[in-house]
Amino acid sequence: MARKLRYDWLLFMASFALIALSVVMVYSASSIVAAQRFDDPYRFVAKQIGFVLAGCLLLAIVMRIDYHVFARSHVVWTLIGIAVVLLVIVLLKGKLYNGGRRWLYPLPGVSVQPSEFAKFAAVVFTAALLDHLREVVLPAGAMLVVVGGLILRQPDFGTAVTLAVAVLVMLVAAGLRWHYVAAAAGLAVPAAVRLVMQNPYRW
């Protein structure tokens, strides 16, 4: 009989602490503006709490799904395919806001940021590579070029960097040789510096 895996309560509590801190920071950063513009200091933090509750509900559902499901090739490629399609759609049809196209509005009052789904798909893709293949650097790199490149086109430099770092950390944790890490850093750091210097707000 297969042993039932236990939940990682330390990881859960660390995540919960970060979420709680984020709610506090949202209130701290937005309460004055919300009070001045909408006469309601809790306007933005209430919305954030709603997202937290929705996320907790989704967490409760996903925790009951066998993680082996996410290793199936058709699931992996479907997730990556959806991510790429959504990133292309947001570039073509997304509403221009503050100089970028990052959001889709499928329903009135409902906004979706495809790059967030892309991060999830990229992590699942990388994990599946590490589980099934011995040589993962090229496929993972190709995925980063496509997905990360589309995110950079929005433009969303911060999310693209977060995605790249997450994938690199997964590869290092799985035993990626350090000369690969050095080669990736040698290519990525100059490119990142150039991208930062291209925009005053990044600098």
BAFIKOL-686916 format. One record per residue (C-alpha): chain; y, z, x; residue in three letters; residue number from 1. Coordinates in nm, 3 decimals, always signed. Example, Ala and Ser with C-alpha at 12.3 -4.5 7.8 and 13.67 -1.06 7.14 Angstrom:
# residues 2
- chaine:c2:c3:c1:residu:num
- A:-0.450:+0.780:+1.230:ala:1
- A:-0.106:+0.714:+1.367:ser:2
# end
This chain:
# residues 203
- chaine:c2:c3:c1:residu:num
- A:+0.000:+0.000:+0.000:met:1
- A:+0.340:-0.098:+0.142:ala:2
- A:+0.567:+0.188:+0.241:arg:3
- A:+0.879:+0.211:+0.030:lys:4
- A:+1.191:+0.191:+0.242:leu:5
- A:+1.442:+0.472:+0.213:arg:6
- A:+1.811:+0.414:+0.174:tyr:7
- A:+2.026:+0.466:+0.481:asp:8
- A:+2.243:+0.749:+0.352:trp:9
- A:+2.445:+0.773:+0.674:leu:10
- A:+2.546:+0.408:+0.642:leu:11
- A:+2.612:+0.456:+0.271:phe:12
- A:+2.841:+0.755:+0.328:met:13
- A:+3.027:+0.577:+0.609:ala:14
- A:+3.087:+0.279:+0.378:ser:15
- A:+3.195:+0.509:+0.095:phe:16
- A:+3.441:+0.686:+0.327:ala:17
- A:+3.594:+0.351:+0.427:leu:18
- A:+3.626:+0.249:+0.062:ile:19
- A:+3.789:+0.580:-0.030:ala:20
- A:+4.030:+0.545:+0.262:leu:21
- A:+4.117:+0.192:+0.153:ser:22
- A:+4.209:+0.314:-0.196:val:23
- A:+4.435:+0.582:-0.047:val:24
- A:+4.601:+0.327:+0.182:met:25
- A:+4.655:+0.080:-0.103:val:26
- A:+4.829:+0.352:-0.303:tyr:27
- A:+5.035:+0.461:-0.002:ser:28
- A:+5.145:+0.105:+0.073:ala:29
- A:+5.210:-0.011:-0.285:ser:30
- A:+5.321:+0.282:-0.499:ser:31
- A:+5.695:+0.252:-0.427:ile:32
- A:+5.700:-0.125:-0.476:val:33
- A:+5.493:-0.095:-0.794:ala:34
- A:+5.727:+0.172:-0.929:ala:35
- A:+6.035:-0.039:-0.853:gln:36
- A:+5.903:-0.368:-0.990:arg:37
- A:+5.678:-0.256:-1.276:phe:38
- A:+5.782:+0.106:-1.338:asp:39
- A:+5.420:+0.204:-1.270:asp:40
- A:+5.332:+0.346:-0.925:pro:41
- A:+4.960:+0.318:-1.004:tyr:42
- A:+4.959:-0.051:-1.098:arg:43
- A:+4.803:-0.186:-0.776:phe:44
- A:+4.581:+0.110:-0.694:val:45
- A:+4.435:+0.102:-1.046:ala:46
- A:+4.342:-0.262:-0.991:lys:47
- A:+4.185:-0.168:-0.658:gln:48
- A:+3.983:+0.110:-0.819:ile:49
- A:+3.858:-0.143:-1.075:gly:50
- A:+3.734:-0.362:-0.791:phe:51
- A:+3.566:-0.061:-0.630:val:52
- A:+3.382:+0.024:-0.952:leu:53
- A:+3.273:-0.339:-0.995:ala:54
- A:+3.153:-0.340:-0.635:gly:55
- A:+2.955:-0.020:-0.689:cys:56
- A:+2.788:-0.174:-0.993:leu:57
- A:+2.697:-0.483:-0.790:leu:58
- A:+2.569:-0.257:-0.511:leu:59
- A:+2.342:-0.074:-0.754:ala:60
- A:+2.195:-0.409:-0.864:ile:61
- A:+2.153:-0.560:-0.518:val:62
- A:+1.991:-0.241:-0.380:met:63
- A:+1.699:-0.306:-0.615:arg:64
- A:+1.638:-0.660:-0.490:ile:65
- A:+1.373:-0.705:-0.222:asp:66
- A:+1.568:-0.812:+0.085:tyr:67
- A:+1.293:-1.061:+0.173:his:68
- A:+1.434:-1.276:-0.108:val:69
- A:+1.736:-1.350:+0.112:phe:70
- A:+1.511:-1.481:+0.390:ala:71
- A:+1.372:-1.765:+0.179:arg:72
- A:+1.497:-2.098:+0.304:ser:73
- A:+1.605:-2.229:-0.035:his:74
- A:+1.811:-1.913:-0.096:val:75
- A:+1.972:-1.931:+0.249:val:76
- A:+2.068:-2.298:+0.218:trp:77
- A:+2.185:-2.253:-0.140:thr:78
- A:+2.421:-1.973:-0.034:leu:79
- A:+2.560:-2.176:+0.257:ile:80
- A:+2.591:-2.485:+0.036:gly:81
- A:+2.783:-2.294:-0.232:ile:82
- A:+3.008:-2.140:+0.034:ala:83
- A:+3.094:-2.479:+0.185:val:84
- A:+3.156:-2.637:-0.157:val:85
- A:+3.385:-2.352:-0.263:leu:86
- A:+3.577:-2.369:+0.065:leu:87
- A:+3.629:-2.742:+0.019:val:88
- A:+3.736:-2.695:-0.343:ile:89
- A:+3.991:-2.429:-0.252:val:90
- A:+4.141:-2.662:+0.010:leu:91
- A:+4.169:-2.944:-0.244:leu:92
- A:+4.243:-2.756:-0.566:lys:93
- A:+4.352:-2.408:-0.461:gly:94
- A:+4.699:-2.291:-0.552:lys:95
- A:+4.943:-2.292:-0.260:leu:96
- A:+5.064:-1.936:-0.205:tyr:97
- A:+5.257:-1.808:+0.096:asn:98
- A:+5.174:-2.123:+0.289:gly:99
- A:+4.798:-2.107:+0.235:gly:100
- A:+4.529:-2.214:-0.010:arg:101
- A:+4.284:-1.926:-0.025:arg:102
- A:+4.229:-1.846:-0.392:trp:103
- A:+4.067:-2.009:-0.692:leu:104
- A:+4.151:-1.911:-1.050:tyr:105
- A:+3.846:-1.997:-1.265:pro:106
- A:+3.977:-1.794:-1.560:leu:107
- A:+4.322:-1.666:-1.662:pro:108
- A:+4.388:-1.346:-1.469:gly:109
- A:+4.072:-1.387:-1.258:val:110
- A:+4.100:-1.485:-0.892:ser:111
- A:+3.823:-1.564:-0.644:val:112
- A:+3.852:-1.588:-0.265:gln:113
- A:+3.575:-1.824:-0.142:pro:114
- A:+3.603:-1.701:+0.217:ser:115
- A:+3.468:-1.361:+0.108:glu:116
- A:+3.156:-1.525:-0.033:phe:117
- A:+3.134:-1.736:+0.284:ala:118
- A:+3.115:-1.419:+0.496:lys:119
- A:+2.819:-1.297:+0.294:phe:120
- A:+2.647:-1.636:+0.315:ala:121
- A:+2.705:-1.654:+0.692:ala:122
- A:+2.550:-1.310:+0.748:val:123
- A:+2.243:-1.401:+0.540:val:124
- A:+2.215:-1.734:+0.724:phe:125
- A:+2.231:-1.567:+1.066:thr:126
- A:+1.981:-1.299:+0.967:ala:127
- A:+1.738:-1.566:+0.844:ala:128
- A:+1.775:-1.755:+1.172:leu:129
- A:+1.699:-1.441:+1.370:leu:130
- A:+1.395:-1.374:+1.153:asp:131
- A:+1.243:-1.723:+1.172:his:132
- A:+1.362:-1.892:+1.490:leu:133
- A:+1.367:-1.811:+1.859:arg:134
- A:+1.661:-2.038:+1.943:glu:135
- A:+1.948:-1.945:+1.713:val:136
- A:+2.261:-2.004:+1.919:val:137
- A:+2.310:-2.371:+1.830:leu:138
- A:+2.242:-2.340:+1.454:pro:139
- A:+2.455:-2.027:+1.430:ala:140
- A:+2.730:-2.199:+1.629:gly:141
- A:+2.715:-2.506:+1.407:ala:142
- A:+2.742:-2.289:+1.097:met:143
- A:+3.046:-2.111:+1.245:leu:144
- A:+3.213:-2.443:+1.328:val:145
- A:+3.171:-2.569:+0.971:val:146
- A:+3.237:-2.252:+0.772:val:147
- A:+3.487:-2.099:+1.014:gly:148
- A:+3.667:-2.432:+1.050:gly:149
- A:+3.711:-2.462:+0.673:leu:150
- A:+3.847:-2.107:+0.657:ile:151
- A:+4.091:-2.182:+0.940:leu:152
- A:+4.215:-2.484:+0.744:arg:153
- A:+4.330:-2.264:+0.453:gln:154
- A:+4.473:-2.119:+0.691:pro:155
- A:+4.307:-1.776:+0.719:asp:156
- A:+4.285:-1.679:+1.083:phe:157
- A:+4.189:-1.315:+1.022:gly:158
- A:+3.888:-1.393:+0.803:thr:159
- A:+3.767:-1.663:+1.044:ala:160
- A:+3.781:-1.415:+1.334:val:161
- A:+3.604:-1.149:+1.127:thr:162
- A:+3.329:-1.397:+1.043:leu:163
- A:+3.284:-1.501:+1.407:ala:164
- A:+3.275:-1.142:+1.531:val:165
- A:+3.020:-1.041:+1.265:ala:166
- A:+2.785:-1.325:+1.361:val:167
- A:+2.828:-1.253:+1.733:leu:168
- A:+2.753:-0.882:+1.684:val:169
- A:+2.435:-0.972:+1.494:met:170
- A:+2.324:-1.202:+1.774:leu:171
- A:+2.399:-0.942:+2.044:val:172
- A:+2.214:-0.672:+1.847:ala:173
- A:+1.915:-0.907:+1.826:ala:174
- A:+1.907:-0.947:+2.204:gly:175
- A:+2.131:-1.245:+2.279:leu:176
- A:+2.154:-1.298:+2.653:arg:177
- A:+2.486:-1.200:+2.801:trp:178
- A:+2.552:-1.537:+2.965:his:179
- A:+2.563:-1.684:+2.614:tyr:180
- A:+2.813:-1.414:+2.515:val:181
- A:+3.024:-1.492:+2.822:ala:182
- A:+3.015:-1.865:+2.744:ala:183
- A:+3.116:-1.804:+2.382:ala:184
- A:+3.400:-1.577:+2.491:ala:185
- A:+3.515:-1.835:+2.745:gly:186
- A:+3.547:-2.092:+2.467:leu:187
- A:+3.669:-1.867:+2.188:ala:188
- A:+3.935:-1.656:+2.359:val:189
- A:+4.161:-1.945:+2.476:pro:190
- A:+4.127:-2.113:+2.135:ala:191
- A:+4.215:-1.787:+1.957:ala:192
- A:+4.517:-1.729:+2.180:val:193
- A:+4.641:-2.080:+2.108:arg:194
- A:+4.597:-2.033:+1.733:leu:195
- A:+4.782:-1.701:+1.748:val:196
- A:+5.075:-1.853:+1.935:met:197
- A:+5.103:-2.142:+1.688:gln:198
- A:+5.228:-1.910:+1.411:asn:199
- A:+5.502:-1.646:+1.444:pro:200
- A:+5.342:-1.408:+1.193:tyr:201
- A:+5.016:-1.403:+1.392:arg:202
- A:+5.205:-1.339:+1.714:trp:203
# end
